[in-house]
Amino acid sequence: MELFLLVVMKTYKITFWKCIKPSFNVALTTLVFIFLMSILMMEAYLKGAYIPPYMIIITVLWIVILCGPNLVLHINYYLNDRGLTMCIDSKKKKISIRKKTGEIEFCFKDIANIVKSGLITEDNKVVITSTAWGHFYYYKIVLKDKQNLFLTRFLIQKLEKLFPDLPYEYRFQKFPLIKD
């Protein structure tokens, strides 16, 4: 009996991998770039030459342009999802979201709409983009009592594949920052 309950009840929390996965490629590329630029700058410094200002400017611009937006989204998503635990009971068709301030519990039938926002099209196709934040998206769950809940990809991914019968809407957002 306990094994059956484990299969029916699924719990979601933020994990380290879910948090770094959307920016892993960007972070790795940036670390390699900083490493190579440091070698070039150190070599110039050790030879007694001055470090060209353009090398410093290029390095700073690379970090700000490539890592800045990811950092903003990471902080935004982390602040939204920190301390959240989501339990989905597919047998009872209930979702329970525990926060530090309390618990919200609702049934699938209480959901008016789920809006997925990110670099996606109206038919849930990922837009091919060169932006570093192309893998960020969030769900806005609108309940029938007009209450809004935000869940990011750090907490749960591909909600529409878990529950295809729920009403979904897809919204293209160039920079998917959570704001209510």
N, C-alpha and C positions, 0 to 999 in steps of 0.2 A: 504494500500500500504506500509506503514512504517513497519508493522509487517512482511510482506513478506521479506523486505530488511534485517531485523534483523535475520531472519532465514538463509538467503543466505550468509550473511557476518558474518564471525566469527573472533574475535580478540583474540590473545594469548599474554600474558605477564607473566613474572616471578611472582609467588606468594610465600608467605612464606611457605605454605604447600608443594608446588611442590619442593621447595628448601630443606626442611628438610625430606621429605618423604623417599628418598633412604637411609638415615642414621639414621632414627628414632630408629630402633631396636639396632643398635650399640651404639648410644648415651645413650639410656636407660640402656643397659647392663653395659656400662662403668660407668655411674653415680652410679648404684647399687654397682658395684665392688669397686669404690672409697669410697663410703659411708661405706661399710663393712670393708675395709682395714683401713680407718681412725679410726673407732671404735676400731679395734684391736691395732692400733698404739697408740691411745690416752690412752687406758687401760694400755698398757705397760708403757707409759710415766708417768701416774698418780701413778702407783704402785712403781715408782722409778727405774724401770728396764730400761735398754736401749732398743731402738727400733732396732730390728735385721736388719742389712743391707739388707738381702735377701728380707724382706718385702718391703723396699723402691725400690729395684731393680725390683722386680716382678711388683709393681705398675707402675713404669716408663715404663718398657717394655710393659706392657699391653696397656698403653695409646699410646705409640709410634707405636707399631705394629698394633694395632686395629684401632686407630683413625688417624694415620699419613696419610695413603693412602686416606682415605675418605676426610680428610682436603685438601690434594693436589687436588683431583678431584673437590671438592666443589669450591675451589678458581679458578681453571682452567675453570670450567663451568660457574661460576658466572661472571668472567671477560669476557668470550665470549658473554654471553647473557644480561649483564647489559645494561639497556637502550633500549633494543630491543622491538619492538612491531611488531607482525606479523599479518597481516589481510589476510584472505583467502576469496575470492569472488568466490564461487562455480558456480554461474550463468555465470559470465564472464570468468571463469577458469583462474583467475589471483591471484597471490600472491604478496603482498606488505610487504616489511620489512623496517621498519623505525629504523634508528640508530640516534645517536646524530650528526653524520657527514652528514647524508643525508638519502635519501630513494632509495631503489632498488625495482623496480617493474618488474615482468616478468610473462609470461603466462605459463600454464602447458606444452604447446608444446615447450617451450624454454628449458625445462629440459632434459639434455642428460642422466643423471643417478642420483640416490639417493643411497648413500652407508650408511648403518646403521652399526656402529662399536660398539662392546661391547662384553660381554661374551655370545655370541649367535652363533648358528651353521649356515651353509649355507642355511638351510630352515627355518630360523627365529625362531628356538626353543631356549629357554633360557637354558644355561648350568647350571646344578645343581652344585653349588659350595659352599664352606664354606667361601669364601672370603667376606669381609665386603663391597666390592665395586661391588658386583655382579649385582646390580640394576642400575648401571650407563651405559648409552649409549648415542651416539650422531648421528646425521644425517649430512652427507656431501652432499650437493646438488651441483651437477656439471651442470652448464649451458652449452648450446651449444657454447657460446662464450668463453669457458674455464674458466669462473669465478667460484670460489668455495665459497659456503656459509655454515657455520656450525651452526646447531641448536641442542641444547642439550635437554635432557629429562626435564630440568627445564622449558623450554619454551613450548614445545609440546611433547605429548606422543602418541605413536601408529599412526604415520603419515600414515603408510601403510594400516591401517584399514579405515582411512578417505578417502584416494584416492588409491584404489587398482590397478587402471589402469596405474599408473606411473611406470617407470622402476626402480626396486629396486635391490640392491645387498647387501648381508650380509657378513660382514667381522668379523671373530673372532679376538678379540684383548684382551690379558690378562689384560692389564691395560689401559682402554680406555681414554687416555689423548689426548686432542685436540692439534695437531700440524700440521701446514700447510707445 
